[in-house]
Amino acid sequence: MSRFVDFNCDLGEGRDDAAVMPYISSASVACGFHAGDESTMRDAVALCLWHGVAIGAHPSFADRQNFGRSAHRVTPGEAQALVVEQIRILEGIARQAGTTLQHVKPHGALYNQAAVDRELADAIAGAVHAHDPGLVLYALSGSELTAAGQRRGLRVAHEAFAERRYEADGTLSPRSMAGASIEDTAAAAGQVLRMLGEGCVLARTGERLQLRVDSICLHGDRPDAADFARALHAAILAPGIRYRRWDADELLAVAGHRGGGRGLRPARSSC
């Protein structure tokens, strides 16, 4: 079983960020395109600094009406410009506060489309690399986006989700589907512990998928995000796992130890 894990949450999306902060090690901050504004970004950065939480940009399609969760068609150039602009917005606020960004994690439909669309994934990875090749790219474990980041030479965090169901191909179950989100904290904790202890996740349709887990995500826009974070924190600490933020050189060392390549695949034996 992994002895430490990065626990990240998406913040600046209109919920009680301060209540979540004591239980996470990294935060992806909405950059104003799907939620938030300059004030919420400043508040989130200040909270991260106070709690010692690593800060990342959470770029999205320009889609506040649908919270960034509606599919969009964009050219690679448009996607790259979209991501770079949002990184720059948050980085400017972070620098004014005397700190820097650790990572970039796309949001919503941009994240999910890039998980399966190589051209879009390459555009996002190219945007991150062009802006700052030292930034870590957070992406769905074993996806086109993790592969694109690795091709670009970026440090990549293979991300898994505490309270989302998976399909047999390793993608997240669409939110329109009943049961796509796990609403029971005990069930979510069980999924996380299986990921960390056995390196697998049970798909919605019963398949067992092996996956690499560098970071666990909890969605911060849940109305019960703080309660979920508290419960997961307690469950994960119970077997002796500790939370640690992913410093870039640590992530590189662990990724080298675990090996590169696709991080999610059907399990060949019982997980």
Residue pairs with C-beta under 8 A, 6 or more apart in sequence:
1 196
1 197
1 239
1 241
2 196
2 197
2 213
2 241
3 240
3 241
3 242
4 241
4 242
4 243
4 244
5 196
5 213
5 215
5 216
5 236
5 241
5 242
5 243
5 244
6 25
6 26
6 157
6 214
6 215
6 216
6 243
6 244
6 245
6 246
7 23
7 24
7 25
7 26
7 215
7 216
7 218
7 229
7 232
7 233
7 236
7 243
8 24
8 25
8 26
8 27
8 28
8 56
8 105
8 138
8 159
8 215
8 216
8 217
8 218
9 20
9 24
9 26
9 27
9 28
9 217
9 218
9 219
9 220
9 225
9 229
10 27
10 28
10 30
10 58
10 105
10 107
10 217
10 219
10 220
10 221
11 17
11 20
11 27
11 28
11 29
11 30
11 44
11 47
11 58
11 220
12 29
12 30
12 35
12 36
12 40
12 41
12 43
12 44
12 58
13 30
13 34
13 35
13 36
13 67
13 220
13 221
14 35
14 36
14 40
14 221
15 220
15 221
15 222
15 223
15 225
15 226
16 225
16 226
17 27
17 43
17 44
17 47
17 220
18 47
19 225
19 226
19 229
20 218
20 220
20 225
20 226
20 229
21 27
21 47
21 48
21 50
21 51
21 53
22 51
23 226
23 229
23 230
23 232
23 233
23 243
24 53
24 218
24 229
24 243
25 53
25 54
25 243
25 244
25 245
25 246
26 53
26 54
26 55
26 56
26 102
26 103
26 215
26 245
26 246
27 44
27 47
27 48
27 53
27 54
27 55
27 56
28 56
28 57
28 58
28 103
28 105
28 107
28 138
29 36
29 41
29 44
29 45
29 48
29 55
29 56
29 57
29 58
29 90
30 36
30 40
30 41
30 58
30 60
30 107
31 41
31 57
31 58
31 59
31 60
31 86
31 87
31 89
31 90
32 38
32 41
32 86
32 89
33 59
33 60
33 61
33 62
33 63
33 64
33 68
33 82
33 86
34 60
34 61
34 62
34 63
34 64
34 67
34 68
34 69
34 107
34 108
35 60
35 64
35 67
35 68
35 221
36 44
38 93
41 89
41 90
41 93
42 93
42 97
44 55
45 55
45 90
45 93
45 94
45 97
45 99
46 97
47 53
48 54
48 55
48 99
49 97
49 98
49 99
52 245
53 245
54 102
54 103
54 245
54 246
54 247
55 90
55 94
55 99
55 100
55 101
55 102
56 101
56 102
56 103
56 104
56 105
56 136
56 138
57 86
57 87
57 89
57 90
57 91
57 101
57 103
57 104
57 105
58 86
58 104
58 105
58 106
58 107
59 82
59 83
59 85
59 86
59 87
59 104
59 106
59 107
59 110
60 68
60 86
60 106
60 107
60 108
60 109
60 110
61 68
61 70
61 72
61 74
61 82
61 108
61 109
61 110
62 82
63 69
63 70
63 72
63 108
63 109
67 108
67 221
68 107
68 108
68 109
68 110
69 108
69 109
69 175
70 109
71 109
71 113
72 109
72 110
72 113
74 82
74 120
76 119
76 120
76 122
76 123
76 126
77 123
79 110
79 120
79 123
79 124
79 127
80 123
80 124
80 126
80 127
80 130
81 127
82 110
82 127
83 104
83 106
83 123
83 124
83 127
83 128
84 127
84 130
84 131
87 101
87 104
87 127
87 128
87 131
87 132
87 135
88 131
90 101
91 100
91 101
94 100
94 101
101 132
101 135
102 135
102 136
102 245
102 246
102 247
102 248
103 135
103 136
103 137
103 138
103 157
103 246
104 128
104 135
104 136
104 137
104 138
105 111
105 137
105 138
105 139
105 159
106 114
106 124
106 139
106 145
110 120
110 124
111 139
111 140
111 145
112 140
112 171
112 172
113 120
114 120
114 121
114 124
114 139
114 143
114 144
114 145
114 148
115 121
115 139
115 140
115 143
115 144
115 145
115 171
115 172
116 143
116 144
116 171
117 144
118 144
118 147
118 148
121 139
121 143
121 144
121 145
121 147
121 148
122 148
122 151
122 152
124 137
124 145
124 148
125 137
125 145
125 148
125 149
125 151
125 152
125 154
126 152
128 135
128 137
128 149
128 152
128 154
129 152
129 153
129 154
133 152
133 153
133 154
134 155
134 248
135 154
135 155
136 154
136 155
136 156
136 157
136 246
136 248
136 251
137 145
137 146
137 149
137 154
137 155
137 156
137 157
138 157
138 159
138 215
138 217
139 145
139 146
139 149
139 156
139 157
139 158
139 159
140 146
140 158
140 159
140 170
140 171
140 172
140 264
141 158
141 159
141 160
141 170
141 211
141 212
141 213
141 214
141 263
141 264
142 158
142 170
142 211
142 212
142 262
142 263
142 264
142 265
143 170
143 171
143 263
143 264
146 156
146 158
146 262
146 263
147 261
147 262
149 155
149 156
150 156
150 260
150 261
155 248
155 251
155 252
155 255
156 214
156 255
157 214
157 215
157 246
157 251
158 211
158 212
158 213
158 214
158 215
158 263
158 264
159 213
159 214
159 215
159 216
159 217
160 192
160 195
160 201
160 211
160 213
160 215
160 216
160 217
161 172
161 216
161 217
161 218
161 219
162 182
162 188
162 189
162 191
162 192
162 216
162 217
162 218
162 228
162 232
163 181
163 182
163 183
163 188
163 191
163 218
163 219
163 222
163 228
164 172
164 173
164 180
164 181
164 182
164 219
165 172
165 173
165 177
165 179
165 180
165 181
165 182
165 203
165 204
166 172
166 173
166 201
166 202
166 203
166 204
166 209
167 173
167 203
167 204
167 205
168 203
168 204
168 205
168 207
168 209
168 266
170 209
170 211
170 264
170 265
172 180
173 179
173 180
173 204
174 180
175 181
177 204
179 204
180 204
182 188
182 191
185 227
185 228
185 231
185 232
185 235
186 231
186 235
188 228
188 231
188 232
189 231
189 232
189 235
189 236
191 201
191 202
192 216
192 232
192 235
192 236
193 235
193 236
193 239
194 200
194 201
194 202
194 271
195 201
195 211
195 213
195 216
196 213
196 216
196 236
196 241
197 239
198 271
199 210
199 211
199 212
199 213
199 271
200 208
200 209
200 210
200 211
200 267
200 271
201 208
201 209
201 211
202 208
202 209
202 271
203 209
207 266
207 267
208 266
208 267
208 270
208 271
209 264
209 265
209 266
209 267
210 264
210 265
210 266
210 267
210 268
210 271
211 263
211 264
211 265
212 258
212 263
212 264
214 246
214 251
214 254
214 255
215 246
216 232
218 225
218 228
218 229
218 232
219 225
222 228
233 243
236 243
244 250
